[in-house]
Amino acid sequence: MHTRPIPATGEALPVIGLGTYQVLDVDDTAAATAPLEPVVRAFVDGGGAMIDSSPMYGNAETIAGVLTERLALRRRVFLATKVWTSGREAGIRQMEQSFARMRVERMDLMQVHNLQDWATHQKTLQAWKAEGRVRYVGITHYHSGAYAELARLMKTKQWDFVQLNYSLGEREAEDTILPLAKDLGIAVIANRPFAQGALFSRTKGRDLPPWAADIDCASWATLFLKWIVSHPAVTCAIPASRKVDHMQQNVAAGHGRLPDAAMRERMARYFDTL
C-alpha cells in the first residue's frame, strides 16, 4: 500500500485506515465479533494500519482491542483514539480507560475529539508524549464550521495530527486547512470520506467512467478514496466498513496508480455533474 510520512517524524503511514464509528460498536461476544474478524484481517492484509476510535463510539474501542489481540495484529496496526470529556481528571480517567479497552500500554495517537476542552487536555497530552505514553497527539472535528479554530490551534505547532472531514462531497478543507497543514508539517486524517454515504447516493446505478481504469479503480469506493489520498497534504483516510468486500474496495484505494493534479480536477468536475 502507498504510504505517507508523518511530518513530525518521517514515519511511514499507510494511506488507508479504518474508522470504527458504528461498525465496531457491537457486543463483546463471540457471535458479535466473529463476523468482524475477516474484515479486520482484510484491512491489515491489504496493507492498512491506522484504526481510529473514540469513547464516543460505544463499544468500538473495546472491540478494536479484542480483535487486534485475538488476531495477533498489534504490531501491524497504528491505534488511534480520542479524549471526549471536560476537565483534567475526567480526561485522564477516560484516556486510561481507552488504554485498557484497546489493550495497550502506549497509544500511537491520542486526539482531542471535536476540540472538547482542548486547552486542558493539551497539557496532559504533551506530558504523556514526553513520558512516552502516547507517540503522537492531535485534534479533530467533523464539519467546516470548526475550521477557523482548527487553524488557530494548528498554528501553535503543538499538534502532530489534525483530523477533519474531506471528500468529493465536502471539499472546504482545501481552502485553508490542507495548505496550512502542508506548510506547518502536520499530518492530516480525512474522516467522513464518503460524506456519510451521500457520495454513493449520487452515483447509485451509474457505471464508473471509462477513465477510472487509468487510476486502477474498479469501484466507486476506490475512486472516492483515491481522490482523497492523492491530495499531497492528506496522510490517511479512514473509511468504516463491516463487510469484507467493502473493505477490499477500500484498501484497493491504497494500491496502484493514484490520480495526478489534472486527474483530480477531472474527477471533481465529473462528480459535480452527477
C-alpha positions in Angstrom: 0.0 0.0 0.0 1.1 3.6 -0.6 2.3 5.3 2.5 2.8 8.9 3.5 5.4 10.2 6.0 4.1 11.6 9.3 5.7 15.0 9.1 6.7 15.1 12.8 9.0 12.0 12.5 9.0 10.8 8.9 7.4 7.5 10.0 5.6 5.9 7.0 1.8 5.5 7.5 -0.4 3.6 5.0 -2.9 5.9 3.3 -6.0 3.9 4.0 -7.1 3.4 7.6 -10.2 2.0 9.4 -12.8 4.2 11.1 -14.7 2.4 13.8 -17.8 4.6 14.3 -20.8 2.3 14.4 -19.1 -0.6 12.6 -17.2 -1.9 15.7 -19.8 -0.8 18.2 -21.0 -4.4 18.9 -21.2 -6.6 22.0 -18.0 -8.3 23.1 -19.3 -11.8 22.4 -18.1 -14.4 20.0 -21.3 -14.2 18.0 -21.0 -10.4 17.5 -17.3 -10.2 16.9 -16.7 -13.3 14.8 -18.1 -11.6 11.6 -15.7 -8.7 12.1 -12.6 -10.9 12.2 -12.3 -11.3 8.4 -13.0 -7.6 8.0 -10.1 -6.5 10.2 -7.9 -9.2 8.7 -8.7 -8.0 5.2 -7.8 -4.5 6.3 -4.4 -5.4 7.7 -3.6 -7.9 5.0 -4.4 -5.3 2.4 -1.8 -3.0 3.9 -3.9 -0.8 6.2 -2.6 0.2 9.6 -4.5 3.1 11.4 -7.5 2.0 13.4 -9.2 5.2 14.7 -11.7 5.1 17.5 -13.2 7.2 20.4 -15.0 6.7 23.7 -17.9 8.4 21.8 -18.2 5.3 19.6 -19.8 3.0 22.2 -18.0 -0.3 22.4 -15.7 0.3 19.4 -12.5 0.8 21.4 -13.1 -2.5 23.3 -13.7 -4.4 20.1 -10.7 -2.9 18.4 -8.6 -4.1 21.3 -10.2 -7.5 21.3 -9.8 -8.1 17.6 -6.2 -6.9 17.2 -5.2 -9.0 20.2 -7.1 -12.1 19.1 -5.8 -11.9 15.6 -2.2 -11.1 16.8 -2.2 -7.8 14.8 -1.0 -5.4 17.4 2.5 -4.9 15.9 0.9 -4.4 12.4 -1.6 -1.6 13.3 -1.4 2.0 14.3 -4.0 2.6 17.1 -5.6 6.0 17.5 -8.4 7.2 19.8 -9.6 10.4 21.4 -10.4 12.1 24.7 -14.0 13.3 24.7 -14.8 14.9 28.0 -14.2 18.0 30.1 -11.8 18.5 33.0 -8.3 17.3 33.7 -9.1 14.4 36.0 -12.1 13.3 33.8 -9.8 13.4 30.8 -7.1 11.3 32.5 -9.7 8.7 33.6 -11.2 8.4 30.2 -7.8 8.1 28.5 -6.7 5.5 31.0 -9.9 3.6 30.2 -9.2 3.8 26.5 -5.7 2.3 27.1 -7.4 -0.6 28.9 -10.1 -1.1 26.3 -7.7 -1.1 23.4 -5.2 -3.3 25.4 -2.1 -1.1 25.0 0.4 0.5 27.3 1.3 3.1 24.8 -1.1 4.7 22.3 0.1 5.5 18.9 -2.1 8.6 18.6 -4.4 10.4 21.1 -6.6 13.2 19.8 -8.9 15.7 21.4 -12.3 14.8 20.0 -14.1 17.8 18.4 -11.8 20.1 20.3 -13.7 19.5 23.6 -11.8 21.2 26.4 -8.6 21.1 24.3 -6.7 23.5 26.4 -7.0 21.3 29.5 -6.2 18.0 27.6 -3.3 19.5 25.7 -1.3 19.8 28.9 -1.9 16.2 29.8 -1.2 15.0 26.3 2.1 16.9 26.0 3.2 15.5 29.3 2.2 12.0 28.3 4.0 12.4 25.0 7.2 13.4 26.8 6.8 10.4 29.0 6.3 8.1 26.0 2.7 7.1 26.9 1.5 8.5 23.6 3.5 8.7 20.4 1.6 11.5 18.7 -1.1 14.0 19.7 -3.9 15.6 17.6 -7.1 17.5 17.3 -10.3 16.6 15.4 -13.6 17.8 14.1 -16.2 16.8 11.6 -17.5 19.9 9.9 -16.2 23.1 8.3 -17.7 25.4 11.0 -14.7 24.4 13.2 -12.0 25.1 10.6 -11.2 28.6 12.0 -10.5 27.1 15.4 -8.6 24.2 14.0 -6.4 26.5 12.0 -5.7 28.7 15.1 -4.6 25.7 17.1 -2.6 24.2 14.3 -0.5 27.4 14.2 0.6 26.8 17.8 2.6 23.9 16.5 1.6 21.7 19.4 -0.1 19.1 17.4 1.2 16.3 15.2 -2.1 15.4 13.6 -5.3 17.1 12.5 -8.4 15.1 11.6 -11.3 16.6 9.7 -14.0 15.9 7.1 -12.8 15.8 3.5 -14.3 14.1 0.4 -15.5 14.8 -3.1 -18.7 16.0 -1.4 -17.1 18.1 1.3 -14.1 20.0 -0.2 -13.9 23.1 2.1 -10.7 21.9 3.7 -8.9 22.6 0.5 -9.3 26.3 1.0 -7.3 26.7 4.3 -6.7 23.6 6.4 -4.9 21.4 3.9 -2.5 24.1 2.7 -1.9 25.1 6.3 -1.2 21.5 7.3 1.3 21.1 4.5 3.1 24.3 5.4 3.3 23.5 9.1 4.2 19.8 8.8 1.0 18.4 10.4 -0.4 15.0 9.4 -4.0 15.0 8.1 -6.6 12.3 8.7 -9.6 12.5 6.4 -12.9 11.5 8.1 -16.3 11.2 6.5 -14.6 10.1 3.2 -18.0 9.2 1.7 -19.8 12.1 3.2 -21.9 9.7 5.3 -23.0 7.8 2.2 -24.0 10.8 0.2 -21.4 10.1 -2.5 -22.9 6.7 -3.1 -26.4 8.2 -3.4 -25.1 10.5 -6.2 -23.6 7.5 -8.1 -26.2 4.8 -7.5 -27.0 2.9 -10.6 -24.2 4.6 -12.6 -21.2 2.8 -14.1 -17.7 4.0 -13.5 -16.5 6.4 -16.2 -14.0 4.8 -18.6 -11.1 6.8 -17.4 -11.4 5.2 -13.9 -9.4 2.3 -15.2 -6.5 4.8 -15.8 -6.1 5.1 -12.0 -6.9 1.4 -11.3 -10.4 1.9 -9.9 -12.9 -0.9 -10.1 -15.5 0.5 -7.7 -16.9 3.9 -6.7 -15.5 3.5 -3.2 -12.0 3.0 -4.5 -12.4 6.1 -6.8 -13.7 8.3 -3.9 -10.8 7.3 -1.7 -8.1 7.7 -4.3 -9.3 11.2 -4.9 -8.8 12.0 -1.2 -5.4 10.3 -0.5 -3.9 11.7 -3.7 -4.0 15.2 -2.2 -0.4 16.0 -1.2 -1.4 17.2 2.3 -3.5 14.1 3.2 -1.8 11.4 5.2 -4.5 8.9 5.7 -8.3 8.4 5.1 -10.4 6.4 7.5 -13.4 4.8 5.8 -15.5 2.5 8.0 -16.9 -0.9 6.9 -18.1 -4.1 8.4 -18.2 -6.1 5.2 -15.2 -7.9 3.7 -16.0 -6.9 0.1 -16.4 -3.3 1.0 -13.1 -3.4 3.0 -11.3 -4.9 0.0 -12.6 -2.0 -2.2 -11.4 0.5 0.4 -7.9 -0.9 0.7 -7.7 -1.1 -3.1 -7.5 2.7 -3.0 -4.1 2.5 -1.4 -2.7 0.4 -4.3 -1.9 1.0 -7.9 -2.0 4.3 -9.7 -3.1 7.5 -7.9 -4.6 10.5 -9.7 -2.3 13.4 -10.5 -3.5 17.0 -10.2 -5.1 17.1 -13.6 -7.0 13.8 -13.0 -8.1 15.1 -9.6 -9.6 18.1 -11.3 -11.3 15.9 -13.8 -12.8 13.7 -11.1 -14.1 16.7 -9.2 -15.7 18.2 -12.4 -17.3 14.9 -13.3 -18.7 14.4 -9.8 -20.2 17.9 -9.9 -22.2 16.9 -13.0 -23.9 14.0 -11.2 
